[in-house]
Amino acid sequence: MSADDIAAHLGITKDTVYTWIAEKAMPAHKVGRLWKFQASEIDDWVRRGGAAADSEPSPSG
């Protein structure tokens, strides 16, 4: 699957996909200059909490 495909699969933007690759270790495979994904790997990663929001509390001001 392409970055566009996985973004649609997860209901997120392509920018979020690239951010999650860099910051949350989203499973992806670089093929040339393109990122490719396996839906089963992504689904497992999401189930394990890989896409969960950071646990740091937001500042209360």
C-alpha positions, 0 to 999 in steps of 0.5 A: 500500500502507498502512503495515500492508501494507508492514510485513507485506510486509517482516516488520517492525512498523508502528513500524519503518516510521515510524522508517525513513521518518524516519531512513532516508529510506524512500520513502513518499508522504503522502496526507492524514494517511496514508502510502502506499507502492509495493511496487516502490519499497520493494523497490528501496530495500531492494535498495540497502541502505536498510534495512541496519543502521547501520555503527557498531560496537556498544560492546564494554563 
